[in-house]
Amino acid sequence: MSAVLRAQALGKKYKQRWALRDCDLDIPAGRVVGLVGPNGAGKSTLLNLASGLLTPTAGTIEVCGGRPAAGVDQLAKVGFVAQDTPTYASLSVADHLDLGRHLNPTWDDALARDRIRRLGLDPKQRAGKLSGGQRAQLALTLGIAKRPQLLILDEPVAALDPLARREFMQDLMEAVAEHEMSVVLSSHLVSDVERACDYVIVLVDSRVQVTGDIEDLVASHHRLTGPRRDPDTLPTGLHILSASHTERQTTLLVRTDTAVHDPGWTVSPLGLEDIILAHMTRPADAVRDSRPALEVLR
C-alpha cells in the first residue's frame, strides 16, 4: 500500500532548539493514525510540516505524493483542524460553509450542509456564540467537506468536556468509515487513540520512538515476571523497554517477535497505554537500539 506521508531525516529548528529531528516515517494510506507523546515532543511541529504551515530545516517530507502546500491541487489533498479548532467568531455557520466552498475545489456542499443539519447547528448562528464542542464539530465539518485524501487533526478535543469529546470522536469514526480518508490524529488521551485509531506513532523529545499497527504492537509487547535473575540468564532476543527488581523478583517490559518459552517467566499481555508509556519513558539513546536484552541491561 502507498504511503500517505513519508518523511526522511526530517527536522525543524527554531534558533538553537530542534523541535523535531531525525524523523523517519512511512505512514500507509487508508489508516487512522494516533500521534502521541508528551508536551513539547514535536507533535504539532510534525503536523504543521505535513500541512505546509512550516517548512523543514532538514530532511524531506512528502504528503499524498507531493510537497506540502505546493499549489492548489496539493492543498486540496489535505484537510487540517488545528488544536484550537479555529473558526471566525463574527461569521455564521453558513458563512463558514460558503467560505469553504469558495476556497476548496473539491468541496462537497451537500455533505457539509447535511452534517450541519444532523448536528443541529443553526446556520445563522455566529461561530463566536457556539459552544466549544459545536465549534469543534464545525471545524471537523470544514475539514471533511473539502474531501481530502488526508485529514490532519491536532488535538481537536483537548479543551472539550467528556461528552463533547465522545460525540466528536464518534462523528470522526463515522466520517472515516463513510469517506475512506486517511487520518492523523494527535492526542494526549490513549483512550481516544484506542477508540479511533489502528496505527500509532510515539514521539518523544522531538524523535520518533516507535511506530506500527496497534494490533501488531500489542501482540509483540509483554510483561515478564519471575525470580530475580542474573543478566546472564535472561532470555535472548528480547528488546527491553524497562526492568525493575526487588530482592526476590524481576519484572521486564519487553518487545519480541517470538514467543517466550522460558518456564521461569510468567508472561502477561500489555495494554496500549502501558506500551506507549514504556516507550515514552525509554532512554533517548535506546530509541533505535536493537541489541538483545542481555546487552541492553548491562
C-alpha positions in Angstrom: 0.0 0.0 0.0 1.3 3.5 -0.9 2.3 5.9 1.8 0.1 8.9 2.6 3.0 10.6 4.5 6.7 9.9 4.1 9.5 11.7 6.0 13.2 11.2 5.7 15.6 12.7 8.3 13.0 15.4 8.8 13.9 18.2 11.2 12.7 21.6 12.2 14.8 24.0 14.2 13.9 27.3 16.0 17.0 29.3 16.6 19.2 26.8 18.6 16.4 24.4 19.5 15.3 21.4 17.5 11.5 21.0 17.7 11.8 17.9 15.5 14.8 16.0 14.3 15.9 12.8 12.5 12.3 11.9 11.8 11.8 8.9 9.5 8.2 8.0 8.9 6.3 5.9 6.3 2.6 6.0 7.1 0.5 3.7 4.9 -2.6 5.2 3.2 -6.0 4.3 4.5 -5.1 4.2 8.1 -6.3 6.2 11.2 -3.1 7.1 12.9 -2.7 8.2 16.5 0.2 10.5 17.2 1.0 10.5 20.9 3.7 11.9 23.1 4.3 14.4 26.0 4.0 18.2 25.7 6.9 19.6 23.7 7.6 16.3 21.9 7.2 17.8 18.4 3.7 16.6 17.5 2.3 19.9 16.4 5.5 20.7 14.6 5.3 17.5 12.6 1.6 18.1 11.7 2.4 21.7 10.7 5.1 20.5 8.5 2.7 17.9 6.9 0.1 20.6 6.3 2.6 23.0 4.8 2.3 25.7 7.5 6.0 25.1 8.3 9.0 24.3 6.0 11.7 21.8 7.1 15.1 22.9 8.4 16.5 19.5 7.5 15.3 16.4 5.5 12.2 15.9 3.4 8.5 15.3 3.8 6.0 14.1 1.2 2.3 14.1 1.7 -0.2 12.4 -0.7 2.5 12.1 -3.3 3.7 15.7 -3.2 5.4 18.5 -1.3 3.0 20.0 1.3 1.2 23.1 0.2 2.8 23.0 -3.2 0.0 24.6 -5.2 -3.8 24.4 -5.3 -4.1 20.8 -6.2 -1.8 19.7 -3.3 -3.6 21.9 -0.8 -6.9 20.3 -1.8 -5.5 16.9 -0.8 -5.1 17.7 2.9 -7.6 18.8 5.5 -6.3 20.3 8.7 -8.0 21.0 12.0 -5.7 22.9 14.3 -5.5 22.5 18.1 -7.7 25.4 18.9 -10.3 24.3 16.2 -10.1 27.7 14.6 -13.3 29.4 13.4 -14.2 33.0 12.7 -16.2 34.3 15.6 -18.0 37.0 13.6 -19.0 34.7 10.8 -22.1 32.5 10.9 -22.1 28.7 10.4 -23.5 29.3 6.9 -20.7 31.8 6.2 -18.1 29.2 7.1 -19.6 26.8 4.6 -19.7 29.4 1.9 -16.1 30.2 2.6 -15.2 26.5 2.4 -17.0 26.2 -1.0 -15.1 29.2 -2.5 -11.7 28.1 -1.2 -11.8 24.4 -1.9 -12.1 22.9 -5.5 -13.1 19.5 -4.1 -15.7 20.9 -1.7 -18.8 18.7 -1.1 -21.5 21.2 -0.2 -24.2 18.6 0.2 -22.1 16.7 2.7 -21.3 19.9 4.7 -24.9 21.1 4.9 -26.1 17.6 5.8 -23.6 17.4 8.7 -24.6 20.8 10.0 -28.3 19.7 9.9 -27.6 16.4 11.7 -25.5 18.2 14.3 -28.4 20.6 15.0 -26.4 23.7 14.3 -28.2 26.8 13.3 -26.7 28.1 10.0 -27.4 31.7 11.1 -25.6 31.3 14.4 -22.3 33.1 14.7 -19.4 30.9 15.5 -18.4 33.0 18.5 -21.7 32.1 20.1 -21.2 28.3 19.7 -20.1 26.0 22.5 -16.6 24.5 22.3 -18.0 21.2 21.2 -20.0 22.9 18.5 -17.0 24.8 17.2 -15.0 21.6 17.1 -17.8 19.9 15.1 -17.9 22.9 12.7 -14.2 22.7 12.2 -14.4 19.0 11.6 -17.2 19.6 9.0 -15.0 22.0 7.2 -12.1 19.5 7.2 -14.2 16.6 6.0 -16.3 18.5 3.4 -13.2 19.5 1.4 -12.9 15.8 0.6 -9.2 15.5 1.5 -7.1 12.4 0.9 -5.5 13.1 4.4 -7.2 14.7 7.3 -4.9 16.0 10.0 -6.3 16.7 13.5 -4.0 18.4 16.0 -5.6 17.6 19.5 -9.0 18.8 18.4 -10.8 17.6 21.5 -8.2 18.8 24.1 -10.5 21.5 25.5 -13.8 19.6 25.3 -15.7 18.1 28.1 -16.0 14.2 28.1 -19.5 14.2 26.4 -18.4 16.6 23.6 -15.2 14.7 23.2 -17.1 11.4 22.8 -19.5 12.9 20.3 -16.6 14.4 18.3 -14.7 11.1 18.2 -17.9 9.2 17.2 -18.5 11.6 14.4 -14.9 11.3 13.3 -15.1 7.5 13.1 -18.4 7.6 11.1 -16.8 10.1 8.7 -13.7 7.9 8.2 -15.8 4.8 7.5 -18.1 6.6 5.1 -15.5 8.7 3.1 -12.4 6.4 3.3 -9.9 9.1 4.3 -6.5 8.7 5.8 -6.3 10.4 9.2 -3.5 11.5 11.5 -4.9 12.4 15.0 -2.7 13.9 17.7 -4.0 13.3 21.2 -2.8 13.1 24.8 -5.6 10.6 25.5 -4.8 7.0 24.9 -8.5 6.2 25.2 -9.2 8.3 22.1 -6.4 6.5 20.2 -7.7 3.1 21.2 -11.2 4.1 20.2 -10.5 5.6 16.8 -7.0 4.5 15.5 -5.5 1.4 14.1 -1.9 2.7 13.8 0.2 4.6 16.3 3.3 6.9 16.4 5.0 7.7 19.7 7.0 10.9 19.6 9.4 11.8 22.5 12.0 14.5 22.8 11.5 15.5 19.1 12.2 12.0 17.9 10.1 9.1 16.7 10.2 6.4 19.4 8.1 3.7 17.9 5.5 3.3 15.0 3.3 0.5 13.9 0.0 -1.2 13.6 -1.7 -1.2 17.0 -2.6 -4.9 16.9 0.9 -5.8 16.0 2.4 -3.7 18.8 0.0 -5.2 21.4 0.9 -8.7 20.2 4.6 -8.1 20.4 4.8 -6.5 23.8 4.7 -8.4 27.1 5.3 -8.2 30.8 7.7 -10.9 32.1 7.7 -11.6 35.9 9.9 -14.1 37.6 12.5 -14.7 40.3 15.3 -12.2 40.3 17.7 -13.1 37.5 21.3 -12.7 36.9 21.6 -10.8 33.5 23.4 -13.8 32.0 20.3 -16.0 32.4 17.9 -13.7 30.7 16.2 -14.9 27.5 17.9 -13.9 24.3 16.2 -11.9 21.5 14.2 -9.6 23.8 14.2 -5.8 23.4 14.0 -4.5 27.0 11.8 -1.4 27.4 12.1 -1.3 31.2 13.4 -3.5 34.0 12.7 -3.4 37.7 14.0 -5.6 40.5 13.2 -6.4 44.1 15.2 -8.7 46.3 13.3 -11.7 45.0 11.6 -10.7 41.7 12.5 -9.2 38.3 9.9 -7.6 36.1 10.6 -6.8 32.5 8.5 -4.9 29.8 9.8 -6.3 26.6 9.2 -6.3 22.8 9.8 -9.5 20.9 8.6 -11.1 17.7 8.8 -14.6 19.1 7.1 -16.4 21.9 8.8 -16.6 25.3 9.1 -20.3 26.2 11.3 -19.9 29.4 9.2 -21.6 32.2 10.8 -19.4 34.7 8.9 -16.4 33.5 5.2 -15.5 33.9 4.2 -13.8 30.7 1.2 -11.4 30.6 0.0 -9.0 27.9 0.4 -5.3 27.9 -2.4 -2.8 27.0 -1.8 0.0 24.6 -1.4 2.6 27.4 1.3 0.5 29.1 3.1 0.1 25.8 3.0 3.9 25.0 4.2 4.8 28.5 7.0 2.3 28.3 8.3 3.8 25.1 7.8 7.4 26.3 10.0 6.7 29.4 12.6 4.8 27.5 16.1 6.4 27.5 16.7 8.6 24.4 19.9 6.6 23.5 17.8 3.4 23.3 15.3 4.6 20.7 17.0 2.8 17.9 18.6 0.1 20.0 18.1 -3.3 18.5 20.5 -5.2 20.8 19.3 -8.2 22.7 18.2 -8.0 26.3 21.5 -9.0 27.8 23.4 -6.2 26.2 20.7 -3.6 27.0 20.7 -4.4 30.7 24.5 -4.4 31.1 
